[in-house]
């Protein structure tokens, strides 16, 4: 891009966002800054380097994480099943080599861990002790990660907030009146508060990107098949991953732990690859044409301005995604998930009917939508998803990335997503609140949430970049550029510094 074109682009985005028109990347002022960086403030790879160099032991790091969990969990409620003694024993034992060996972490309460309660955020499994590891627990242990417990999740991961009736709400470290997002809200709250440097997450409709957005973290939803531990279905929505402070933590975790037989390009650009200037389409409107909340719009325009200042071509453009047809298809598949849950609970009870009080109202509401339907209706769902995938493929023949808000509004307040109210009305609101993230789950394409903006209520608002199938390497490359130009890791909520 020539200098004149660069200045023109930067000025244009500055005018749009009400920002400095000089082409400088915009960085929000830190809400809090520590006088010196404590060990818990460093990213996961730095934790690993301290262990490898002998500066700290894995046990010392585990004890710091456990101490911070004890101090902060009473306020934030991110930890539903601690495994402190197990973690201490693992930290003192023989750990496999690797960059994350000995690093403290959390395991989401949707991943079964041998000998530990896995409640899936539900009263129906409040006493369920797993007799074996879920596949991803093995992946984490194989990397040498030391889990200090299970992080909170909404019941079966169905909601975009972590307020399970079984355990109570998980609060946002930046402002405890607000949600930490869902469904990996417990993991995100713990990382944002500096309890652990990275935590396990999963994403079936936005559940890595939404909590990252709400808590000021980086989160990558991988391409379908990138991580091991899927069910083998060609339309599996959920993928595993982590929420992290730094881009390099997420990228290294994916490069190290992801499946190697997936036929996808490596998530790291080849060494010596020339720096590419990307073409980015952006939108601040959802598929229904509705403008998002001003803070969410501001975040997108700030990110667009930063990308333009970095020399990338940025313009308004959108894929030909559908609106109501996609929403109905997605909700149908989501509802079959609830139907499977009800069947599993009944099976665990010896085939007896499931008492209404064992499951949350939203789970029953979803179940009711498909209770009298069989799996044949999913043929139309998969056909709709194929249409969205084709729309995305066509878009990405011209654009490297699609930049949007993560949510249609800043993080909801605790109690705003109220299951005791009219769930039909709540579902309608979800159309605008969670309007952007589910498409990448349906298409299988990768998408990431990048911290960008903090509101007047001191809650983070990020942006989403979506890419073509298997293109995580370029997403990570762009994220690293943004991280350097408009850093966020120096920001910590006041609560974390107490």
Secondary structure, 3 states (H helix, E strand, C coil): CCHHHHHHHHHHHHHHHCCCCCCCCCCCCCCCCCCCCCHHHCCHHHHHHHHHHCCCCHHHHHHHHHHHHHHHHHHHCCEEEECHHHHHHHHHCCCCCCCCCCCEEEEECCCCCCCCECCCCCHHHCCCECCCCCHHHHHHHHCCCEEEEEECCCHHHCCCCCEECCCEECEECCEEEEECCCCCHHHHHHHHCCCCCEEEEEECCCCCHHHHHHHCCEEEECCCCCCCCCCCCCCCCCEEEEEECCHHHHHHHHHHHCCCCCCCCCCCCCCCCCCCCCEEEECCECCCCCECCHHHHHHHHHHHHHHHHCCCEEEECCCCCCCHHHHHHHHHHHHHHHHHHHHHHHHHCCCCCCCHHHCCHHHHHHHHHHCCCCHHHHHHHHHHHHHHHHHHHHHHCCCCEEEEECCCCCCCECCCCCCCCCHHHHHHHHHHHCCCCHHHHHHCCCEEEEEEEECCCCCEEEEEEECCCCCHHHHHHHHHHHHHHCCCCCCCCHHHHC
